[in-house]
Amino acid sequence: MTYIETLGANAVIAKKALACADTRTKNNALAEISAALISNCAEIIAENAKDLQAARENGMSVSMQDRLMLNEDRIKGIASAVDELIKLEDPIGKIDTGSVRPNGMRITKVRVPMGVIGMIYESRPNVTADAATLCLKTGNAVILRGGKEAYNSNKCICSVMRKAVAKAGLPEDIIQFVDDTTREVTTELMKCSKYLDLLIPRGGAGLIRAVTQNATVPVIETGTGNCHIYIDASADTEMGVSITDNGKTQRPSVCNALETLLVHKDIAEEFLPAVKAKLDEHNVELRGCEETIRILGECVKPAAEEDYATEFGDYIMAVKVVDSVDEAIEHISRYSTGHSECIVTNDLKNAEKFKQEVDSACVYVNASTRFTDGGMFGFGAEIGISTQKLHARGPMGLYEMTSNKYLIDGNGQIR
């Protein structure tokens, strides 16, 4: 057996014990993980420091270093997300629908685990804990392949969790970590259809593309976020500035951060100077259309078409002045990755039009796209944000980590 096949075979054996575990057993294991993350906080931070040092030496951007960094507060936040999962209803075994056929057969549709889930992801070590605990609660074994930039952090967190689930009486192989980050091993994981039931990539466009082009395992695409905000003619300027600033600067490296600002021509003269003054506090680089440059001056760089199609993940924002809500929607349809979009408006008709016609996973009226998050949606955590339409779309919580099967009870019926 190859290395990946061994991990897969281990996961298949372990998933059987997990699939039979009741909610109390799974919640006990989650509680052990939460406690272990806190008690091993210093060790996790020390391993994370190794990754941060390597990141600085390799010239990683400051915003991406922030994405990578763990401190005591962030580890407490990860543990708190695990605690929230404990409180949430276990979907496994829940009845979706049921019926009795004319011949007396009783048909029941129930929630069941997917089986073995593979995760390939970049940069953010919190994903290691989020993915593992969501899979645990839903009865799925998981094989985690994190990015090499977070190797030490991910390996440490995984080790802590494996010991915790073993302490709770479950097989530690329900959580496994791929400690070989070579391309060949990663490609093998993408093609491990004998053991994997589902593969979830979480990261930038390059990673998503590589997985979808190479995988033979069913894939749910997540993560790529070229997110837009449109400031309508009727918008409240103060609200629009606040939402734009939050969406761009609170944490620019994450997938729900804003990348493009669209402004109606009738409010542009008032809004653009106000939003630039706020974004200047964070040294945000603006790349704008000719009208944006006319209003704000040569401090704005001319925008190339590729800027409107780019997920910057940094303190950079593309800007365009548009003639109407229709032009804003057309622009979003052309360049969006289908993640999260926002309109700021006091026009109910335009708000409804935007909600109906923008085809993204999450569409906001007068609220920041930064809320596209499993925790913010009340899911406890998320395994990713799906930008496709089959099976799952938007933040993927417990329900999205399950499948279904039909249970049919009869008393001798034949066809």
Summary of the structure (lengths in Angstrom):
residues: 415
radius of gyration: 23.2
end to end distance: 44.5
largest distance: 81.1
contacts: 1484
relative contact order: 0.14
helix: 47%
strand: 20%
